[in-house]
Each structure stands twice: as structure tokens, then as C-alpha cells.
Amino acid sequence: MTTVSNAPLINFNINFSYYIVASSAAVIYDWALTIEQELELVWVSRVPYQKDAINWQQRYHWSLMTVLYISVRYVGIAYIVINMLQLLPTVSMTDEGCNVMYLTLNWMGVLTNAMLGAIMITRLYAMYQQSRNMLIFLIVFFTAVTIACGVMVGMVNKHTVGGELILSGTYMCSCYDPEADALILLFMTWVLSTVWEVLALCLAVWIVVKHFRGLPRSWTGRAVGDCFTVLMRTHVVYFASFAAVSCFDLGYLSPQLDSLAVGPQIYDGIRQILSVVQLFVLGPRLILSVRQYHTKDIDNSGAGVDMIPMSFQERQLASTGSGV
């Protein structure tokens, strides 16, 4: 615990806490907006093609996507709670408590990115008509990236020490890197994550273009086309947010941002909001949007997908609907 009387640092702490609250409010607001859909489509999954007859064993069956959705959503809520606790000016967390929270937030970020990667792999696996070769390639590639990022985050945690500062009677958790290696390691994790996301986007764009080019001109294929549109739209929005966060992360390498001036404060605050929204708002919506589309398609078509060729229905739409 260190006592500091530094006016710029106090102002930075106060201003940055506003951005923390704003990012937390975005997650809670999105959760409140989607809680009804979450209860219907995730916690109590609807059973396709059985509107009247209810099979309770199937109705409460939890798939891998259900577990991933709930994990990402509620890990996000735990993340913002811990993040706000770090900046509570009236509560002393002690040096040990600040260090534990710092380590916890870092590993929660690694865990969340791993779960989002699993969601992306499942979507691509469905879009590539359950190709075993594609699944193996994605799993091997993403596992290598995740292990490398996990090792580097562990090294960052080893080199970085969390502690509590007392600023004019207020408390703030802070961290410092005595050897100045953390920024380089974090930069390497950002590069690896960016390579994975670019690969996932390119694979998604390629299969969508290939699919629509291969459709007969006389066949409309509304249901499959709409499903691909939903998958692609949510993927592009998610990637755009990731790209924005990555650009802000890489900007930390600029020496001009290593100060307590107003400009760097705004920069860091915007990055904080974008990062939390990308992980804990757009991440869960990757699953929720597809399930919402699938439910509407069942309601509108009655029998479901009679207009779609049977081979495509079995290999593609079924996996993207009930699985994702």
C-alpha cells in the first residue's frame, strides 16, 4: 500500500472510473434487453417441430453452445463487477486483494477468448457442412494460438505486480511492471489473436461467396440464404469490433500515450468500452442471433424447411439452427 499525492494521477483515476462504469452499464443494459430471449432460447430451449407436444427432456437439454453462451454472458458480469471494485474510491482492497483481482481479470480475458473461439469454430464447422478436415484444422490452429496466448499472459502476470495506492484519502488498485516486459508480451498476444480472427473472417466470407455462386438462378433458397446472412452479419459486426479494439491495443506502443494527459485518458477509456462490448455483448449475440432466427423460421414455415433441398437441410441448416 502506497500513499501518493499526485493530482494528475488522481484525476486520471477519477476520469477512467467513468469509462469503467460506462462499459459496465453497456453489458448490464444488453443483458436486460436480451434476458427474455435468453430465457426462451437458452435456458429453456424450444424444441423444433413440436409446438404443441412438449418433450421436457429435450426442452431442458443443454448443448455445448448453451453452456458457452451462459459462461460468456455471466463471466462478463463477474468481470465488470471485479473491474469496478478495483476503482471504488472508498473501499480499501489491500495490496494482496488488488493483485488477486488483477490476475483474475487477466485469466478471465483468456478464458473468454477461448470460449468465443469455440463458438466461432462451431459456426464455421456448420457453414462448411460439418467438414471433418475443416474442424480438425480449426481446432489445431486455435488451440496453438490459445496455448501461446495463455503462456504469454502467464508471463505477464509473473512480471507484473498489483498493489493499492492511497490518493488523497481515496483508494485505487494499480499495477506496475518492474522489468517493462509486459507490454511486449501483450503485443504478441494481440498479434496472435488478430491472425486468428482474420482467418475466421476469411473462411466465413469464402464459404458464403462459394455457396451463393453455386445456387441455381431459378432457386431462391430463402431459408438457407437468410441463415447465411444472419451468420455473416453477426460475424462481420463482431470482427469489426475486434479490429477496432486491436487498433486501440496496438496504439499503446506509441510513446505519446504514456502520460496522464487528457488525450491518453480518452483513448484508454474508449478502448476499455470497446473491449468489454466486443467480449461480453457481441460475443453472446453470436449465439443468440442464430437461435432467434431459427425459432422465427420454425414459426413462419410450420414444417420448418420443406423448401430446402434435403441434403442441405440435414448437413447445414440443422447444425446452424439447433447447434448454434
Disulfide bonds with the S-S distance in Angstrom:
Cys98-Cys173 2.00
